[in-house]
Amino acid sequence: MPSSSPSLCSSARRCSGLLAGLILSVAAPAVFATTPSPQAIDRTVARAMETFHAPGMAVSVVYDGKVYYSEGHGIAEVGKHAEITDQTLFQIASLSKAFTNAALALLVDDGKLEWDDPVIDHLPEFRMYDPWVTREFTVRDMVTHRSGLPLGAGDLLIFPQAETSREEVVHAMRYLKPSSSFRSEFDYDNLLYIVAGEVVSRVSGMEFEDFVERRLLFPLGMKDCRAALSRTARRAHKATPHLYREGKYETTLSLESNLTAATGGVNCSARSMAKWMNFLLNNGVASNGKQLLSQDRVAELFKPATLNTPRGYMTEHAGAFLSAYAQGWNVSTFYGQPIYAHSGGLWGMTSYIALMPEQGLAVFASNNAMSAAPLAVVNDVLDQFLTGTAQESGKDWIAILDKLVNSKRENAANAVAEAEAAKVEESSPSLPLEAYVGTYRDPWYGDIKVSKNEDGQLWFQSGRSKLLSGPLEHFQFNTFIARWEERSLNADAYVSFTLDPEGGVERIRMKAVSPATDFSFDFHDLELIRVAVLEEVE
């Protein structure tokens, strides 16, 4: 795979060129009777952007040893004229997990660790809630979402813009309570990838970001990519995250931080992601012909480890009959063919990637909005290759995903409306509002404060995230709703106060008001006990 030189890829237009070596050593890639034209892919992207309200998008396609398509569409930021190109950097969020696994695989090749090493052998301070799990917890367990922790457990430590150190994340793991037996169920997790990044750092003797860049990104020719947003070049062309609200685009804060580098920090362009896809399809061979990662290690990255349930729409429309998580990759089938894929989402930006190794085919897409556009585009392009039909006559993944998104949105709105209709209107708090004022503490999250402002209204303030601040609106009985001042979060939460036997306020339990709230707002995992109560116990 040659580097993207001007002779092959000029001014961010479509790239093509032979790649070093074969796509697969075990089988030649499938030869399709018909392949989608670049214009057909252009039309797919344009429809997805319009349907899902994406200001800009970048897409790259690799097929049969060539960069088949690499293109930018739309604008990097509303109100400005800079266009998206295939060199524009996007925050690829959880697609970063594959890079973290590749970093660990490099260390396995170096002979410095094994996938089944106990984590405590490399990170002695690491603890899980159960001491037995701590002793048995391996490097492989860290990255395959089978820890027994609930979905997104502890994500409030990192989101939104939480002030947390990596050391605090490692320490917090001991307080997070499991919801299932160790290694028995799939539940997506982010914090353990931060722990995995710490293992990379401890074993290699380098900062995680340095290791990923020096040992992986730069040798692959992905020199515009960085392991964290803060490390991107000051003048690099970067996409700005957006929200679409009330019929218009608006820019929003990037909620990425250095803390999350190993779980979602990589910033990269579509052009460089094509190099990443080729590297994986080519069994670990870099563009210069060097075997950067051994074939055995590459194979391990895609080895299913944790079974889960296929998405209903994928079973219905693509015949998916298998779903499992490997090491930074979801493993499933697409029209009966193996597919390795992963989604990524940060505030105001989403991405999707899929590899079909038996076809020598891979597609990456990213957009600067919180939308399903990348998933729709990737599936649609794959479909065009596999079925040999243009998008207009083949299966319309844009329409499929649009229907699904609208259905989920409608169901969530109905659930909120039903809860509002069922509340007891005549109810009132059990105590005067002053009685709820105080500091409440969770062992892994830390403190929140409930105060009373000048208008006599209760106010919620997280001690860890400034964005989690807002008035407490009475809902019913001793339950209030935290209406966050930052309305773009779309994450209002029920705040329920529990009384002790003597009638005093003892603790707070929380949960999101809407089922559509992002799972990283794991309010339900908090057990906030009033500090005065804790002090009495101590």
N, C-alpha and C positions, 0 to 999 in steps of 0.2 A: 504494500500500500504506500504510494508516494505521498509526500506532504502536499498540502494544497498550495501549489505554486501558481503564479499568475497565468502560466501557460495552460493550466488545467482548470482554473477556477477564478475568473476575473470579475471584479466588481460585484461580488456576491451573486453572480448569475449561476445557472446550473453547472454542476461539476461532473466531470466524467474522467475516467482513467483506470488503467489496469491496476489491480492490487497485487502486492507480492504474495506468491504462494497460492494454494488452493483454499477455497472457503472451508471445506471440511476434508479431513484426511480419511474419514471413514466412508464417505459417500459423496458422489458428485451432486451438485445442486440440481434441483428439478429445472427442466427447460419448459417454459410456458409457451403455449401456442400463440397466445396474444398477451401483450403487456400494456398497461395503461400508458397513454401518452402523457408527456409533461403537461399538456394543456388540460387533460382530464383531471390530473391531480390539482392543477391550478383551480379548476372549477369546484372541486371538492372542498378545497381550503376556503374559497370565497363563500360558498354556501354555509360552511360551518361557522365562519366568522360572523356572518350576518345572523344566522339562527341563534347562536349562543352569545352574541354581543361581545366579541373579542376585538379590541382595537388593533392588535397585531399578532402575527403568528409566524413561526419558523418551522420548516419541515425538512427532514432529510430521509432519503430512501437508499438503501444499499441492496444490490441484487447482482448475483453471479460475478462477484469479484470486482464490481464497479460501483462508484457513487452514481446511482441512477438519477437522483434528483436531490438538489439542495437549494432551497429558496426561502426568501423572506417575503412577507406580505404585510401590508398595513403600516401602522405607525408605532413608534416606541413609546410615545406619550401624547395624550390628548392636548391640544393647544399648541403643539410644536410640530415642526415639519420633518423631523428626522424619521426616515423610513426604516422599517425592520429589514435586515438583510440576513443572510445565513451566517454572518459573522457577529450578529448582535448577541450579547450575553443574556441568558435567562437563568433565573434561579430554578434549578431543576428539582429542588426539594427532595422527596424520598427516593428519587432515582439515584441519589447519592449513596444509598445503602449498598448498591452493587459495587461502588468504588471502595467502600469500607471493607466489604468482603474480599475484594481483590487485594486490598492492602494486607489483610490477614493472610490471604493465600500466598502472597510474596514472602511473608515471614515463615510460613510453613515450608516453602521451597528453600528458604535460607537455613532451615533446621533449627529455628529458634522457638517454635511452638508447634503444637499439634491441635487439630480441631477438637479432640476429646480431652485435652488438658483441662483440669479444674481451673476455673477463673482465679480462685484464690492462690494458685501457684504463681500467678503473674501479678495479681493485685490483692495482696494479703488482707487489705482493709475491707474488701468487698463482703457484704452480707446480704442474704435474702431473709424474708420473714421467718421461714422455717430453717433451723440449723442443719437439718439433714439435707435440704435442698441446697444450702450454701456449700456443703461438702461435695455434693454431686454435680453442681452446676458447671457446665463446660463452656468452652469457647463457642462450640457449635450451638449450644442452647441459647447463648446470647443473641444470636442472629437469625433464629428460626421461629420466633414468636410462639414458643411452647412453654413459657416460664410458669404458667398458671395464673399470672396476673390478668386482671380484666383489661378490656380494650382501652388503649390509650392511658393506662395507669400512670398517674403522676405527671401528665403533660402540662398541668398548670405550673409546674416548676420552670417550664421553658416558654410558656405561651399564655397570654400575649405580652411580649417584651418583659418577661419576668427577670428580676435581678437575682441570678443564681450562678454559682460556680460549678465547674465539673466535679470538684471535690464534694460539694453539697449533694449533687445528683447521686454519686456513688454512696454517700452516707444515707441518703433518703431511702434507698432500695430496701433496707431492713425493716422499714415501717409500712411498706405497701403490702396490703393483705391479699392473698390469692383468692381467686374466684373459682378455680378449678384445680384439679390435681396436676402436679408437675408432669409435663410432657404428654398430657392427655388431650388438650384442646388447642386450637389456634385462636389467639387473640393478639391483634396487631399492637406493637409496642414501639415506642420511640426512645425511652430513657436507656434501655439496655444497649442501644446502638451508641449512645454517648459513652457508656461503660466500655463498649468494644473499642471505641476510639482511644480511650485511656489505656487499654491493653496494648494497642498498637504503639502508643507513645512509650509506655513502660518497657516493652520488649525491644523496640528498635532504638531507644535512647534519643529519639527525635520527637518534636512536636508532631501531633497527628497531621496537621495541615502540611507541614514541611515534607513528611514522609509521602503523603499522597501525591503531592506535586512533583517531588524529585524522583520518586521511584515509579510513578505510574503516569501521571498526566504529561509531563514534559518528555519522557522517553517515547511516548506514543505520538508525539507531535501535536498534542493538544495544548499548545503553549499559551493560548488565550484564556484557557480555563483555570479556575482557581478553586481551592477547597473551601473558601468562605467569601462572602460578599465583600468584606472589609479588605481582602487581599487582591481584589481586582484592580487593574491599572486605573489610575484616576481618569484618564481620557478614553478609557474603553467605552465602546458603544453598548450601553446597557438598556434593556427594556425596563420600563417603570410599571410597577403593579397597579392594577385598576379594579374598581368595583363598578357595576352597572346598577344605578339606582334611579328610580323615578324617571326612566326613559332617557338617561344620559350617563356618559362615562365620567368617572371622577378618579383622580389618582388617590392612592392610599399609602399608608406607611408600609414599609417592608418590615415584617416581623422576624426576619432572619437575623441570627446573631452568631458570633464565633462559638458560643456554647454548643450550637446544634450542628457543627460542621460534619460530624460523623453520621448523623441521622438524617440531615437534610440541607447541607451547606454548599454543595458544589454549584458553581456558576459556570455555564458553558454555552457554546454556540452550536447551532445545528450542523455547521461544517465540521466542527471537532467531534460532535457526537457521532457523526458518520465514521470517523476514525475509531471511536470506541466500539461501535457495532462491528466493524470489520475485524478489529482485534479479537473480539469474542467469537465471531463466526470462523475466524482463522485459527482457532485453538491456541490463542495466546501468543501469536507471532506479531511483532511490531512492524511498523512500516519499513524499517530498515532491514527486515528479514530476521531479526534477532528473536529468539524464543524468550520473550520477557517473562512469561508465566508458563509453567509446564502444562502439558496437555492434561495430566492427571488433576492438577489443581483447577483448571478451567472446568473439567467435567464435574468436579465436586461442587462447584458453584451452582450447578443446575440440577443437582441430585435432590429429589423430593425428600423432605424431612418431616413436615407437619401437614397432615391432611386437613382440608377445609371443604366447604360446600361451594360448588360452582355457582356463579351469579345466574339468577333465573333467566335473564334476558340473553345471556351467552348460551345457555342450554337450549333455549327456544330458537334462537336465530343462527347459532354457529355449531350446534350439536355438541357443546362442551360436556364431556362425561367424566372428566377428571379435574380435580383442583387440589393443589398442594403448594406449600411454600418451601422453597429451597433456601439458598443463602443470598438474599437480596433479590430474589426473583420469584414471581408466581409462576407455577407450572400448570399448564392446562392443555386443552386441545382446541383447534380451530378447524372446522370441517374435517375432523379426524386426524389432523396433523399436529405434532407437538408444537407448542408455542410457549415461549418464556417472555413474561411481560411484567411491567410495574408502572404504577401511577405515582405522581408526585404533586403535592399541593401545598403552597404557602399562601399567606394572605395576599390576594390579588394576582396570583400566578399559578397555573397548573401545567403539567407535562405528562406525557405518556410515551412509553417505548415498548416495542415488541420485536422479538427475534423468532424466526422460523428457520432453524438451522438446516433441516432437510431440504428446504427450498433455496437455501443460500440467500434469504430475504430478511431484511430488518427495516423498521420504520420508527422514526422519532418525530415527535411534534411537541411544541411548547407555545403557550400564549400568555399574554400579559393581562389576564383576567381570571376570575374564579369561575371557570366554566368547564363544560364537558367537551369542548371543541377538540382538544388534542386526542381524547379517546375516540371520538367519532371519526376524526380524520384517519388515525392509524388503522382502525378496523375497516374503514371504507377502502383505503388503499390496499390493505392486505386482501380484501375481498375481490378487488378488481384484478389483482394478480392471480388469485387462485381460481376464480370463476371465469376469467377471460372475457369479462363484460365491462363496459363502461359504467360509470356510476348511475347514469340515467336509466339504464335498463337492468342493472343488477340490484342487489339488496341495498336499501338506503339506510346506512347506519346513522346518518345525521337525523333522519326522521325518527328512527328507533330510540336514539338517546334523548332527543328532544321530548318525545312522549314520556319516557321514563322520568326525566327531570321534572317535567310539569306535574306528573302524577305524584311524585314524592313531595313536591312543593304544596300541592293541593291537600294531600293527606296530612301534612304537618300543620297547615293552616286550620284544617278541620279539627285536629286534635286540640289545638290551642283554643279554638272557639268552643269546643265541647267542655273543656275544663273551666272556661270562663262562665259558661251557662250553668254549670253544675255547682258553682260555688254558693255558699250560704251568704246571701247579701246582707242579712241583718246581723251577722256575727261581728264581734269586735275583739281586740286583743284582751287577754286575761288580765294584764297588768298595765299600769301607766307606762307611757313610752320610755320614761327615764329608766325604768327597770331593765330595759333591754340594752342600755348603753354599757359598753365595756369592751375588753380585749378578749378575743377567743383564739385558741391555739390548736393547730393540728401538728402532730409529731413530724410529718414529712414536709408539710407546706410552710409552716410557721404561723405568724399572727395575722389576724384581720381585726379591724376596729369598727365598732358600731358607735356612732356618735349622734348627737342631736344638733341640727344646725339652727341658725338664727330664726328660721321660719317655723321651728318646732317639728321639723321632719327628721326621721331617722335616716342616717347616712352610712353606707357601707364603704370601707376602704381597705383594700388589700395592702399588706405591708411588703409584698413582693412585686406586685405589678401595679403601676400607677394607672393603667388603663382600666383596671377593675375597681372603678370608683363610681358611685351613683346613689341616688335616693332609694330608700326602701318604701315602696308603695304597698299599703295594706291590701292583702288578698282575701284572707278569711282566717278567723280564729288567731292563732299565733304564727301564721304564715304570711310573709311579705314577698314582694317581687323586687329584686334588685334591677333597676333600670339604668344600665351603664351609660354614663355621659357620652362615651364614644359609641354612637349609635350604629356605626358600621360593623361592630362586632357581631350583631345579630345573635346575641347570646344571653339575653335576660334570664335570670335564674330565680327560682323559688328559694327563699331563705326561711326555714322553719325553726322556730325556737322551741326547745323542749324544757319543761319545768321539772325541778326536783320534787321529791315528796313533800317538802316544806313550802312549795309554791314559788321558789326562786328560780331564776333562769339558769339553766345548767349548761346547755350546749346548743349548737346549731347544726342542722343538716341542710344540704343544698342539692338541687338538681336543675337542669336546664328546663325552661318553660316549653320550648319547642323541640319536637323530635328531630327537626332539621338542623339543630345546633351542631356545629362541628364536634366530633368526639374528643378532640383535644381539650375542650372545656370540660374536664372531668370533675365537675363540682360534686357529683354524687360520691366520689371517693373520699371527700373530706369528712373528717370527724372533729369538728371544732368545739373544744371544751373551754368554757369560761375560765380565764386565768385565775380568778379568785377561787374557783372550785378546785383547780389543780393545786394551788398553794395550800388549801386546807388539807388536801390529801397528803401532800408532801410534809 
